Amino acid sequence: MSVQPSARAAAPAPSPARVSVDFGSGLGELPRPEKLNNFGNVTAWPEQRSDDVAFLNEQGLHGDIYRIWLSSPNASAEENIFNQCDLATGKCDFSKLDAYLTQASTVSDSVLVNINPTDFVEGKRPFKDLKPLLELMLSDLKKKYPRVDHVEVFNEPDWQFHGLARRQGRPAEEATLQPGELYRFYVPFYEAVDTVNKKLRRSDRLQVGGPSLMFMDPKWLKPFLDGYAADRNPRKRLDFLSYHSYLKWDDDYQVPTLYSKDLRTVASDRDTLRAWLKERRLPRNLPTFITETGIYPGPSFDDPEPENDYLRQAAGMATYGYLYADQPGTRMFNWCVRHRVEERKDQLVTRAPDGPLTDTFTPYGNMLLMQSKMKDTRVSATSSGLKEDNGVYAIASKDRTGASLMVWNWQHTNTDSYRATVDMSRLPADLRRGPVRQRTYRIDQTTSNYFTDPAKADLQLVDEKTVTPGKTHTQRIDLAPNAIYLILLEPAR
C-alpha cells in the first residue's frame, strides 16, 4: 500500500491594495537618505575600503555626508585621535587614520567625524586638557582633510557611561555619568570649534553637534538641552542634534523595545523634539541627524540563519526613510557599508565563502541603489494597503528626465502578500506626448539577492517595455513579503 504525500497548503491569496500617485503635485526636494552613510570604524575591513569607495562612486552612491569614527573603543589606542596629537609639541600625526580619512573624503562631499572623549569622561585624563587638545586636533584635521566639516560629540554616552552599568545591575549613582553631567563635556568641543572657525573662510567652517544618544531619550536629551539653554556664552553653538534609531530602553535598562515591532514609533520624533526646543526657547528648526538607523541593534536577529533577515533589513530601512522623509529638518544616516561583526547591517557582501566581495551589494545595498535612481522632486503617493506599520508603502518623484516610483511591502516577520494596483495621474507632459520607456527593478527573496542566488546579486531589471501612458497610467504589482519595486518612466529616445 502506497502512501501519497499530503498536498502542500496553498498560499493565501494576496490582499488587494491601491497606490495613487499624483505627478502633477510637488512636495519639494526628494529626501536622499542613500547619500547619508556610515563607514564602520577604522578596523572594519580596511583592506576592502579603497575598492569599496571606487565601487560606490561608480554606482552613483557618492555621498553628501559620510560619518566616520576617530576615537572608537573597538580600535587600538594608536588609532585613537586623542593619542595622535601632542600638546607639548603642538603637533599631530594622523598616519594611522590617513587612509580612512582620505577614503571618506573621496566617497563623499562632506565628512562627519565622531569624536568620543571617553578618557576625559572617565577621569583618566585631566578635563583642562580637553579644549586645547581639541583645538590642536581639529585645526590640523581641517588643514589636512578639508572635507571634514561636521564634528559629532559622543557616541551613545547614555549607554556607554550609564546604561551598560545599569544593565549589569549596578545602581544608577555608581554609573560613570549622570544625565545632567553630559553637557559639561560638550562645551570644550564647541569652544574649540569656534576657535578653529575664526581662522577659516565662512564656507569652510566646521559644524558641531551631538550628543549621539542611543535613542531620543528624554532622560538624557532634555538635560542636555537644559544645559545648552542655560549656557550664557554668546558664542555657544549646537549646529545639529543627533541620536540613533534602533530601540528604546526602560528606565533601568533591563527591557529593550525594538522599533522593528512598529516602525511608526519614530514618526512623531520631530514634533516631540520641536516641543522640547520650544519649551526652552531654542530654535525649533534645529537640524536633527539620525546618525545610525536599523532594525537590528547590536547582535540581534529575527532568524538565527540570516538569509531572511537580509531582505527584512532592506525593506525596514526603506520604511525608516519614508517615515523620516515627512519630518522636516531630519536627516537619516544609513548604517553601514560594512559592519565589523554584524552581517545583517552590511550594504556590501562581506561574509562570502571566499571573503568580502568587492563589487556586490546585499539586498540593503541594492535598495540604496534603487533610491539613487529616483527623480529629484517628490510628489504625492498614497497607499490603501497599510495595516498598522506593515503593508504597502510608496514614494514617488519627478524631474525633467522623467518620473519614478518606489513601492514595497514592509512585513518584517509577517507573511502578508499584496496585489497592488498603481494609478499614476497627471504625468509630466514629456511622458504624455510620445512613447515612454518603462523599466521595473525588483528586490525580493530570490531577485537582486546574493544570499539566495549569487548570479542575480546585482539590482535586477525585471521588465522593460515601451508604453504610451497618456495623462494616466496603471500598473499592477505583486508584492511578496518585504519585496521592493522601482518603476522608472522616461521618454523613449
ChimeraX attribute file (.defattr): number of C-alpha atoms within 10 A of each C-alpha:
attribute: neighborCount
match mode: 1-to-1
recipient: residues
	/A:1	3
	/A:2	4
	/A:3	5
	/A:4	6
	/A:5	6
	/A:6	6
	/A:7	6
	/A:8	6
	/A:9	6
	/A:10	6
	/A:11	9
	/A:12	9
	/A:13	10
	/A:14	14
	/A:15	14
	/A:16	13
	/A:17	21
	/A:18	17
	/A:19	22
	/A:20	18
	/A:21	25
	/A:22	18
	/A:23	24
	/A:24	14
	/A:25	17
	/A:26	14
	/A:27	10
	/A:28	11
	/A:29	13
	/A:30	18
	/A:31	20
	/A:32	19
	/A:33	23
	/A:34	23
	/A:35	22
	/A:36	25
	/A:37	27
	/A:38	24
	/A:39	23
	/A:40	21
	/A:41	22
	/A:42	24
	/A:43	16
	/A:44	17
	/A:45	17
	/A:46	17
	/A:47	10
	/A:48	14
	/A:49	20
	/A:50	17
	/A:51	14
	/A:52	21
	/A:53	21
	/A:54	17
	/A:55	17
	/A:56	20
	/A:57	14
	/A:58	11
	/A:59	12
	/A:60	12
	/A:61	23
	/A:62	22
	/A:63	23
	/A:64	16
	/A:65	24
	/A:66	26
	/A:67	28
	/A:68	22
	/A:69	26
	/A:70	20
	/A:71	25
	/A:72	22
	/A:73	13
	/A:74	13
	/A:75	15
	/A:76	11
	/A:77	13
	/A:78	14
	/A:79	21
	/A:80	22
	/A:81	22
	/A:82	21
	/A:83	14
	/A:84	17
	/A:85	19
	/A:86	14
	/A:87	14
	/A:88	6
	/A:89	7
	/A:90	12
	/A:91	13
	/A:92	20
	/A:93	15
	/A:94	20
	/A:95	12
	/A:96	14
	/A:97	17
	/A:98	13
	/A:99	15
	/A:100	21
	/A:101	23
	/A:102	15
	/A:103	17
	/A:104	27
	/A:105	21
	/A:106	18
	/A:107	23
	/A:108	24
	/A:109	16
	/A:110	20
	/A:111	27
	/A:112	25
	/A:113	20
	/A:114	23
	/A:115	22
	/A:116	25
	/A:117	22
	/A:118	19
	/A:119	13
	/A:120	15
	/A:121	19
	/A:122	13
	/A:123	10
	/A:124	9
	/A:125	13
	/A:126	11
	/A:127	15
	/A:128	10
	/A:129	12
	/A:130	19
	/A:131	19
	/A:132	17
	/A:133	21
	/A:134	25
	/A:135	21
	/A:136	18
	/A:137	24
	/A:138	23
	/A:139	20
	/A:140	19
	/A:141	19
	/A:142	18
	/A:143	11
	/A:144	14
	/A:145	15
	/A:146	15
	/A:147	22
	/A:148	27
	/A:149	21
	/A:150	22
	/A:151	23
	/A:152	27
	/A:153	24
	/A:154	23
	/A:155	25
	/A:156	20
	/A:157	25
	/A:158	23
	/A:159	18
	/A:160	17
	/A:161	19
	/A:162	22
	/A:163	25
	/A:164	17
	/A:165	18
	/A:166	19
	/A:167	14
	/A:168	11
	/A:169	12
	/A:170	14
	/A:171	12
	/A:172	14
	/A:173	10
	/A:174	11
	/A:175	15
	/A:176	16
	/A:177	19
	/A:178	18
	/A:179	17
	/A:180	16
	/A:181	15
	/A:182	21
	/A:183	20
	/A:184	13
	/A:185	19
	/A:186	22
	/A:187	19
	/A:188	20
	/A:189	27
	/A:190	25
	/A:191	20
	/A:192	21
	/A:193	23
	/A:194	19
	/A:195	17
	/A:196	20
	/A:197	18
	/A:198	10
	/A:199	11
	/A:200	14
	/A:201	8
	/A:202	9
	/A:203	7
	/A:204	14
	/A:205	19
	/A:206	23
	/A:207	19
	/A:208	25
	/A:209	23
	/A:210	26
	/A:211	26
	/A:212	25
	/A:213	25
	/A:214	23
	/A:215	21
	/A:216	21
	/A:217	15
	/A:218	14
	/A:219	13
	/A:220	21
	/A:221	26
	/A:222	18
	/A:223	17
	/A:224	20
	/A:225	20
	/A:226	17
	/A:227	18
	/A:228	20
	/A:229	14
	/A:230	9
	/A:231	14
	/A:232	9
	/A:233	10
	/A:234	6
	/A:235	9
	/A:236	16
	/A:237	18
	/A:238	17
	/A:239	17
	/A:240	20
	/A:241	23
	/A:242	27
	/A:243	21
	/A:244	21
	/A:245	24
	/A:246	20
	/A:247	22
	/A:248	18
	/A:249	16
	/A:250	10
	/A:251	11
	/A:252	16
	/A:253	17
	/A:254	13
	/A:255	11
	/A:256	11
	/A:257	12
	/A:258	19
	/A:259	19
	/A:260	22
	/A:261	14
	/A:262	13
	/A:263	21
	/A:264	17
	/A:265	16
	/A:266	17
	/A:267	16
	/A:268	13
	/A:269	16
	/A:270	20
	/A:271	13
	/A:272	12
	/A:273	20
	/A:274	15
	/A:275	13
	/A:276	18
	/A:277	19
	/A:278	12
	/A:279	11
	/A:280	15
	/A:281	10
	/A:282	16
	/A:283	10
	/A:284	17
	/A:285	15
	/A:286	16
	/A:287	18
	/A:288	22
	/A:289	21
	/A:290	22
	/A:291	27
	/A:292	24
	/A:293	23
	/A:294	24
	/A:295	27
	/A:296	21
	/A:297	18
	/A:298	11
	/A:299	10
	/A:300	12
	/A:301	15
	/A:302	13
	/A:303	10
	/A:304	9
	/A:305	8
	/A:306	14
	/A:307	15
	/A:308	20
	/A:309	22
	/A:310	23
	/A:311	29
	/A:312	28
	/A:313	26
	/A:314	28
	/A:315	28
	/A:316	26
	/A:317	24
	/A:318	27
	/A:319	22
	/A:320	23
	/A:321	22
	/A:322	17
	/A:323	18
	/A:324	22
	/A:325	20
	/A:326	13
	/A:327	16
	/A:328	13
	/A:329	15
	/A:330	21
	/A:331	20
	/A:332	27
	/A:333	25
	/A:334	27
	/A:335	21
	/A:336	24
	/A:337	25
	/A:338	27
	/A:339	21
	/A:340	19
	/A:341	15
	/A:342	16
	/A:343	18
	/A:344	28
	/A:345	28
	/A:346	24
	/A:347	25
	/A:348	24
	/A:349	24
	/A:350	24
	/A:351	14
	/A:352	10
	/A:353	7
	/A:354	7
	/A:355	9
	/A:356	16
	/A:357	16
	/A:358	17
	/A:359	14
	/A:360	21
	/A:361	25
	/A:362	27
	/A:363	32
	/A:364	30
	/A:365	26
	/A:366	24
	/A:367	27
	/A:368	22
	/A:369	19
	/A:370	21
	/A:371	23
	/A:372	18
	/A:373	16
	/A:374	24
	/A:375	20
	/A:376	21
	/A:377	20
	/A:378	24
	/A:379	23
	/A:380	16
	/A:381	22
	/A:382	17
	/A:383	19
	/A:384	14
	/A:385	19
	/A:386	13
	/A:387	9
	/A:388	9
	/A:389	17
	/A:390	23
	/A:391	24
	/A:392	29
	/A:393	23
	/A:394	23
	/A:395	25
	/A:396	27
	/A:397	27
	/A:398	26
	/A:399	14
	/A:400	13
	/A:401	14
	/A:402	21
	/A:403	25
	/A:404	27
	/A:405	26
	/A:406	24
	/A:407	24
	/A:408	29
	/A:409	29
	/A:410	31
	/A:411	22
	/A:412	23
	/A:413	16
	/A:414	11
	/A:415	13
	/A:416	19
	/A:417	24
	/A:418	21
	/A:419	18
	/A:420	24
	/A:421	17
	/A:422	22
	/A:423	16
	/A:424	21
	/A:425	18
	/A:426	16
	/A:427	22
	/A:428	18
	/A:429	13
	/A:430	15
	/A:431	24
	/A:432	17
	/A:433	13
	/A:434	15
	/A:435	18
	/A:436	22
	/A:437	18
	/A:438	19
	/A:439	17
	/A:440	18
	/A:441	19
	/A:442	26
	/A:443	28
	/A:444	23
	/A:445	21
	/A:446	16
	/A:447	23
	/A:448	29
	/A:449	28
	/A:450	22
	/A:451	21
	/A:452	15
	/A:453	12
	/A:454	13
	/A:455	11
	/A:456	14
	/A:457	21
	/A:458	20
	/A:459	22
	/A:460	15
	/A:461	15
	/A:462	13
	/A:463	11
	/A:464	13
	/A:465	11
	/A:466	14
	/A:467	16
	/A:468	16
	/A:469	18
	/A:470	17
	/A:471	15
	/A:472	16
	/A:473	16
	/A:474	12
	/A:475	11
	/A:476	13
	/A:477	14
	/A:478	18
	/A:479	25
	/A:480	19
	/A:481	25
	/A:482	29
	/A:483	24
	/A:484	27
	/A:485	21
	/A:486	23
	/A:487	22
	/A:488	22
	/A:489	21
	/A:490	19
	/A:491	20
	/A:492	14
	/A:493	7
